[in-house]
Amino acid sequence: MHDISDLELRGVPGVFVASSEFVTAAEAQSKSLGYSAMARVFTPHPIQDRTDDEMRNYADAAFEQIVAQITAG
């Protein structure tokens, strides 16, 4: 999240992507960084035991949402 915050401060759009287990932590950290509007996309959890194909499916499912977050004004 620090990287996304830094990118945004430099005028480079960024999106934080994590699994759904981290929704509450992401809200707290983005607020503590002073950037509660940080763009974020969450994938299903857990991911550590997913196959490569399952991870590609997660990425494919999140792709349009990530693009939308990056290109939103």
C-alpha positions in Angstrom: 0.0 0.0 0.0 2.9 2.3 0.6 3.9 1.8 -3.1 0.4 2.7 -4.3 0.3 5.7 -2.1 3.7 6.9 -3.4 2.7 6.3 -7.0 -0.5 8.3 -6.6 1.3 11.2 -5.0 3.6 11.2 -8.1 0.6 11.3 -10.4 0.8 7.7 -11.4 -2.4 5.7 -11.0 -2.1 2.5 -9.0 -4.4 -0.2 -7.6 -3.9 -2.3 -4.5 -4.7 -6.0 -5.2 -5.1 -8.5 -2.4 -7.2 -11.4 -1.4 -10.5 -10.8 0.4 -9.0 -11.8 3.8 -7.3 -8.4 3.8 -10.3 -6.1 3.3 -10.3 -4.8 6.9 -6.5 -4.4 7.1 -6.5 -2.6 3.7 -9.1 -0.1 5.0 -7.1 0.5 8.2 -3.7 0.9 6.5 -5.0 3.2 3.7 -6.6 5.4 6.3 -3.4 5.5 8.4 -1.5 6.5 5.2 -3.9 9.4 4.8 -5.2 8.0 1.6 -8.5 6.3 2.4 -9.7 6.5 -1.2 -6.9 4.3 -2.4 -8.1 2.1 -5.3 -8.3 -1.6 -4.4 -9.5 -4.8 -5.8 -9.9 -8.1 -3.9 -9.7 -11.6 -5.1 -11.0 -14.8 -3.5 -9.1 -16.1 -0.5 -7.0 -18.2 0.0 -4.5 -18.0 -2.8 -1.4 -19.8 -1.5 -2.7 -23.2 -2.4 -4.2 -22.3 -5.8 -2.9 -23.8 -9.0 -1.5 -21.7 -11.8 -4.7 -22.1 -13.7 -6.8 -21.0 -10.7 -4.6 -17.9 -10.2 -5.0 -17.0 -13.9 -8.8 -17.3 -13.5 -8.6 -15.0 -10.4 -6.5 -12.5 -12.5 -8.9 -12.7 -15.5 -11.9 -12.2 -13.2 -10.3 -9.1 -11.6 -8.9 -7.6 -14.8 -11.8 -5.4 -15.7 -12.2 -4.1 -12.2 -8.4 -3.3 -12.0 -8.6 -1.4 -15.3 -11.7 0.5 -14.2 -10.0 1.5 -10.9 -6.8 2.7 -12.7 -8.7 4.7 -15.3 -11.3 6.2 -13.0 -10.8 9.9 -12.6 
